[in-house]
Amino acid sequence: MKILLFAMIMMNSLFAQTGGVKVALKPETHELRNGIGTVFDLQLEAGEGIHVNARPAMTIESQTKGVELSIKELPKTGEYIDLGKPIKVQCNTTGLTAGAHRIDFIVGFTYCNDNEGWCRLGRDSSSIEIRVSK
C-alpha cells in the first residue's frame, strides 16, 4: 500500500513538472448490467503543447481478476488522439459477482511535446467504481 501511495504521488508530481498526460474518468461511478459489452468513458488530460499519438496504439490493461478491458472507440484527429472527446472502453465483467466492485487498470500511450521536440512512453493508473447487476 505504501508503494502504491508513493507511486501515485510521484505520478502526480511528474505530471505537474513535465506537463504530461493524466487519465480521468467521466463519470467516476458506473452501473453495469449483465457484465458483457458494457462501455465506460475515460478522458486524457494533457499539459500545454502536448499531444498523444494514435500510433503506436494506446493500451488499457485491467489489474482486477475477472475483468477484461479493451478500447472500443478511440477518437482521432489525424495522427493524434482527440483529447476533447472521450475514449470508449469495453468492459467485460463476467468474472465478477453481482454487487459493488472496484476495477483497477493501467493505460499506456505515447505522448510528445511539440515545443521541446521530444516523445515519451506514458503510463497512468486509475480505477473505476462499478455496480454489477445480473
Residue pairs with C-beta under 8 A, 6 or more apart in sequence:
7 125
8 125
11 22
11 124
11 125
14 20
15 21
15 22
15 47
18 47
18 113
19 46
19 47
19 48
19 49
19 50
19 113
20 46
20 47
20 50
20 111
20 120
20 122
21 44
21 45
21 46
21 47
21 50
21 52
21 109
21 111
21 122
21 124
22 44
22 45
22 46
22 124
23 42
23 43
23 44
23 45
23 107
23 124
23 125
23 126
24 42
24 43
24 44
24 45
24 126
25 40
25 41
25 42
25 43
25 126
25 128
26 41
26 42
26 43
26 86
28 128
28 129
29 128
29 129
29 130
29 131
30 38
30 40
30 128
30 129
30 130
30 131
31 130
31 131
31 133
32 38
32 91
32 93
32 130
32 131
32 132
32 133
33 133
34 133
34 134
35 92
35 93
35 94
35 96
35 132
35 134
36 92
36 93
36 94
37 90
37 92
38 90
38 91
38 92
38 93
39 72
39 88
39 89
39 90
39 91
40 88
40 89
40 91
40 128
41 86
41 87
41 88
41 89
42 86
42 87
42 89
42 107
42 126
43 83
43 86
43 87
44 52
44 81
44 83
44 87
44 107
44 109
45 83
46 52
46 83
46 111
49 113
49 114
49 115
49 116
50 111
50 112
50 113
50 114
51 80
51 81
51 83
51 111
51 112
51 114
52 58
52 80
52 81
52 83
52 109
52 110
52 111
52 112
52 122
53 79
53 80
53 81
53 109
53 110
53 111
53 112
53 119
54 74
54 76
54 79
54 80
54 81
55 79
56 110
57 71
58 71
58 74
58 81
58 87
58 107
58 108
58 109
59 71
59 107
59 108
59 109
60 69
60 70
60 71
60 89
60 105
60 106
60 107
60 108
61 69
61 105
61 106
61 107
61 108
62 68
62 69
62 103
62 104
62 105
63 104
63 105
63 106
63 125
64 101
64 102
64 103
64 104
64 105
65 95
66 93
66 94
66 95
66 96
67 91
67 92
67 93
67 95
67 96
67 103
68 91
68 92
69 89
69 90
69 91
69 92
69 103
69 105
70 89
70 90
71 87
71 88
71 89
71 90
72 88
72 89
72 90
73 87
73 88
74 81
74 87
74 88
75 81
75 82
75 84
75 85
75 86
75 87
76 82
81 87
81 109
91 103
91 130
93 101
93 103
93 130
93 132
96 132
97 132
98 132
98 133
98 134
99 131
99 132
100 129
100 130
100 131
100 132
101 129
101 130
101 131
101 132
102 127
102 128
102 129
102 130
103 127
103 128
103 130
104 125
104 126
104 127
105 125
105 126
105 127
105 128
106 123
106 124
106 125
107 123
107 124
107 125
107 126
108 121
108 122
108 123
109 121
109 122
109 123
110 119
110 120
110 121
110 122
111 119
111 120
111 122
112 118
112 119
112 120
113 119
